[in-house]
Amino acid sequence: MEQKDMQEVLRKAEVLIEALPYIQKFNRKIIVVKYGGSAMSNEELQRNVIKDVTLLKLVGFKPIIVHGGGKEISRWVGKVGKEAQFVNGLRVTDDETMEIAEMVLGRVNKRLVTMVEELGVKAIGLSGKDGQMLQVEKKYSEGQDIGYVGNITSVNPKVLFDLLEKGYLPIISPIGLDDNFATYNINADDAACAIAKAVGADKLVFLTDIEGLYKDINDKESFISRITAAEADKLIEEGFIGGGMLPKLNNCTSAVKNGVNRVHILDGRIPHCLLLEIFTNEGVGTAIVRDED
């Protein structure tokens, strides 16, 4: 074997050795992965994410995927001649839009299930309606009616525990039921956060369209690789966090304060970012940890 080939082999061995303590530490632990945004924009990115989650499953983790599909929903709404409407950034979901959303999310769900099973892992696709997993109430946007958009009021995780115990990888679309069994669309970040808290996940991972958290989004030097929940709350209070990152970071701190050991914000467009964050010393995104850590 040539010297450069031997160096490459040794480098691969070093990577595996670096991953070993993390594999040991998180064996049999639950990890919830919220998957959406640009990471779902093409098949190659989708397959990279699914390969990562499948590998986590095969080395002893208990992963759960919660997926979105907003861009795909907008595309199909346009196909039927409707114009997507938003109020304060939230999609207005009338009867017809809700029907389209449920159809599209079901289609995305089964595509992800197929990708996992092609890699030799058993997967089950669910919506929050199954087993009355996600109970919701009607959500309003600053007092305005936005249709069938729900706030989660409770999570019944029994079906998830049963599936994990039997070796399945659950893949969940963010749809729930209210007390009258009406169907509601749910923000996927909110669904992932609520599910992570309900199952006592060790990790919650958000695959996003940015590298992680910045104190100043216009200053790349202000990137934050690790922050406590209290420090994150202080950034929010002082007005450093805004836009779409504000509700996401609130979800992160809420999860950490309610039993989730650590939350990660990663750029889902980076190939294999999930593995790099979990199995390497440096990581590639932002980790939000408990104050005592």
C-alpha positions in Angstrom: 0.0 0.0 0.0 1.3 3.4 -0.9 2.1 5.9 1.8 -0.7 8.3 0.9 -3.2 5.4 0.8 -2.0 4.3 4.3 -2.4 7.9 5.6 -6.0 7.9 4.3 -6.8 4.6 6.0 -5.3 5.8 9.3 -7.3 9.1 9.0 -10.5 7.0 8.6 -9.5 5.0 11.7 -8.9 8.1 13.7 -12.4 9.4 12.8 -13.9 6.1 14.0 -12.0 6.3 17.3 -13.0 9.9 17.8 -16.7 8.8 17.4 -16.4 5.9 19.9 -17.0 7.7 23.2 -20.0 9.5 21.7 -21.4 6.2 20.5 -20.9 4.7 23.9 -22.4 7.8 25.7 -25.6 8.0 23.6 -26.3 4.3 23.1 -30.0 3.7 23.6 -30.7 7.4 24.0 -33.5 9.1 22.0 -32.7 11.8 19.5 -35.4 13.9 17.8 -34.4 15.3 14.4 -36.5 18.2 13.0 -36.0 18.0 9.2 -37.1 20.7 6.8 -36.1 23.8 4.9 -33.5 23.7 2.2 -32.2 20.3 3.4 -35.4 18.9 1.8 -34.9 20.8 -1.5 -33.2 18.1 -3.5 -32.9 14.3 -3.4 -29.1 14.3 -2.7 -29.5 16.4 0.4 -32.5 14.2 1.5 -30.5 11.1 1.1 -27.5 12.5 3.1 -29.8 13.3 6.0 -31.5 10.0 5.9 -28.1 8.2 5.7 -27.0 10.1 8.8 -30.2 9.3 10.8 -30.0 5.6 9.7 -26.4 5.4 10.8 -27.4 6.8 14.2 -30.1 4.1 14.4 -27.6 1.3 13.5 -25.0 2.4 16.1 -27.5 2.3 18.9 -29.4 5.6 19.0 -33.2 5.7 19.0 -33.9 8.5 16.4 -37.3 10.1 15.7 -37.7 12.3 12.6 -40.2 15.1 12.6 -40.4 16.7 9.1 -41.9 19.8 7.6 -42.9 20.5 4.0 -43.9 24.1 3.7 -42.2 24.8 0.4 -43.8 21.7 -1.1 -47.2 22.7 0.2 -46.8 26.1 -1.3 -45.9 24.5 -4.7 -49.0 22.3 -4.6 -51.3 25.2 -3.5 -50.1 27.0 -6.6 -50.7 24.0 -8.8 -54.4 24.0 -8.0 -54.6 27.7 -8.7 -54.7 29.0 -5.2 -52.4 31.8 -3.9 -50.7 31.1 -0.6 -51.6 33.6 2.0 -49.6 34.5 5.1 -50.3 36.5 8.2 -47.3 37.6 10.3 -45.3 34.8 8.6 -47.9 32.1 9.3 -49.7 30.3 6.5 -53.5 30.9 6.4 -54.9 27.4 6.2 -58.5 27.2 5.0 -60.4 23.9 4.4 -58.9 23.3 0.9 -55.4 24.3 1.9 -55.5 21.9 4.9 -56.6 19.1 2.6 -53.6 19.9 0.3 -51.2 20.2 3.3 -52.2 16.8 4.6 -51.9 15.2 1.2 -48.4 16.7 0.6 -47.1 16.0 4.1 -48.3 12.4 3.7 -46.5 12.1 0.4 -43.3 13.6 1.9 -43.6 11.2 4.9 -43.8 8.1 2.8 -40.9 9.2 0.6 -38.7 9.5 3.7 -39.9 6.1 5.0 -38.9 4.5 1.7 -35.4 6.1 1.8 -34.9 4.7 5.3 -36.1 1.2 4.4 -33.9 1.2 1.3 -31.0 1.4 3.8 -32.1 -1.7 5.7 -33.8 0.0 8.7 -37.5 -0.5 9.6 -39.4 2.8 9.5 -43.0 3.8 10.3 -44.6 6.9 8.9 -47.1 8.7 11.2 -48.9 11.9 11.5 -49.7 13.5 14.9 -53.3 12.2 14.4 -52.2 8.6 14.8 -52.8 7.4 18.4 -54.0 11.0 19.1 -50.3 11.8 19.5 -50.6 15.5 19.0 -53.6 17.3 20.6 -54.1 20.9 19.5 -56.2 24.0 19.9 -56.8 26.7 17.3 -54.0 29.2 16.9 -54.4 32.9 16.3 -51.9 35.3 14.9 -52.1 38.5 17.0 -55.8 38.0 17.3 -56.3 37.2 13.6 -58.0 33.9 12.5 -55.5 32.0 10.3 -57.7 28.9 9.8 -56.7 25.3 10.6 -53.3 26.1 12.3 -52.9 24.5 15.7 -51.0 25.1 19.0 -50.1 21.8 20.7 -51.8 21.3 24.0 -50.6 17.8 24.8 -48.5 14.9 23.4 -49.3 11.2 23.9 -46.0 9.5 23.3 -47.1 5.9 23.9 -47.1 4.9 20.2 -43.6 6.3 19.8 -42.3 4.4 22.8 -43.9 1.2 21.5 -42.3 1.7 18.0 -38.9 2.5 19.4 -39.0 -0.6 21.7 -39.8 -2.8 18.7 -36.8 -1.3 16.7 -38.7 1.0 14.3 -37.6 4.5 13.3 -40.7 6.8 13.6 -41.1 9.5 11.0 -43.8 12.1 11.9 -45.6 14.7 9.9 -46.9 17.7 12.0 -50.6 17.4 11.8 -52.9 17.1 14.9 -56.4 16.9 16.1 -58.4 19.2 18.4 -61.0 18.1 20.9 -63.6 17.9 18.2 -61.3 15.8 16.0 -60.8 18.5 13.4 -57.5 18.4 11.6 -54.9 21.1 12.0 -51.5 21.9 10.5 -48.7 22.5 13.1 -45.4 24.3 12.8 -42.8 21.5 12.5 -40.4 23.2 14.9 -43.2 23.3 17.6 -44.0 19.7 16.9 -40.4 18.5 17.2 -39.9 20.4 20.4 -43.1 19.1 22.0 -42.3 15.5 21.0 -38.7 15.8 22.3 -40.0 16.9 25.7 -42.7 14.3 25.8 -40.3 11.3 25.1 -37.5 12.7 27.3 -35.1 13.0 24.3 -31.4 13.3 25.1 -30.9 15.4 22.0 -33.1 17.6 19.8 -31.6 18.6 16.4 -32.9 21.4 14.2 -31.7 21.1 10.6 -32.0 24.7 9.3 -30.9 27.0 6.5 -28.1 28.8 8.5 -24.9 27.6 10.1 -26.1 28.1 13.6 -26.6 31.0 16.1 -24.9 34.4 15.7 -24.9 37.2 18.2 -24.9 39.5 15.2 -26.1 37.8 12.0 -24.1 40.3 9.9 -20.8 39.5 11.7 -19.5 36.0 11.0 -17.0 36.3 13.8 -19.9 36.4 16.3 -20.8 32.7 15.7 -21.8 30.9 18.9 -20.8 27.2 19.0 -22.1 26.5 22.5 -24.4 28.5 24.8 -26.5 27.8 27.9 -30.3 28.2 28.0 -29.9 31.2 30.4 -27.4 32.9 28.1 -29.7 32.3 25.1 -32.6 33.9 27.0 -30.4 36.9 27.7 -29.6 37.3 24.0 -33.3 37.3 23.3 -34.1 39.8 26.0 -31.3 42.1 24.8 -32.8 42.1 21.3 -29.9 40.3 19.6 -32.1 37.6 18.1 -34.9 38.3 15.6 -36.7 37.1 12.6 -37.2 33.4 12.1 -34.5 32.5 14.6 -36.4 34.0 17.5 -39.2 31.3 17.7 -36.7 28.6 16.9 -34.4 29.7 19.8 -37.3 29.9 22.1 -38.2 26.3 21.2 -34.6 25.3 21.9 -34.5 26.9 25.4 -37.9 25.5 26.3 -36.8 22.0 25.4 -33.6 22.3 27.5 -35.6 23.6 30.5 -38.0 20.7 30.1 -35.7 17.7 30.2 -34.0 17.6 26.9 -30.3 17.3 27.6 -29.0 19.3 24.6 -30.4 21.0 21.5 -28.4 21.5 18.3 -29.0 24.0 15.5 -27.3 22.8 12.3 -27.1 23.9 8.6 -28.9 21.0 6.9 -27.3 22.0 3.6 -23.9 20.8 4.8 -23.5 17.1 3.9 -23.6 14.8 6.9 -23.8 17.8 9.4 -25.6 15.6 11.8 -22.7 13.1 12.1 -20.1 15.9 12.3 -22.0 17.6 15.1 -22.6 14.5 17.2 -19.5 12.4 16.6 -16.7 14.9 16.4 -15.0 17.0 19.1 -15.4 20.3 17.1 -18.9 20.0 15.8 -20.3 22.2 13.0 -23.3 24.1 14.5 -24.6 25.6 17.7 -25.3 23.5 20.9 -27.7 24.9 23.5 -27.1 23.2 26.8 -28.5 23.2 30.3 -27.2 26.0 32.6 -25.5 23.5 34.9 -23.5 22.2 31.9 
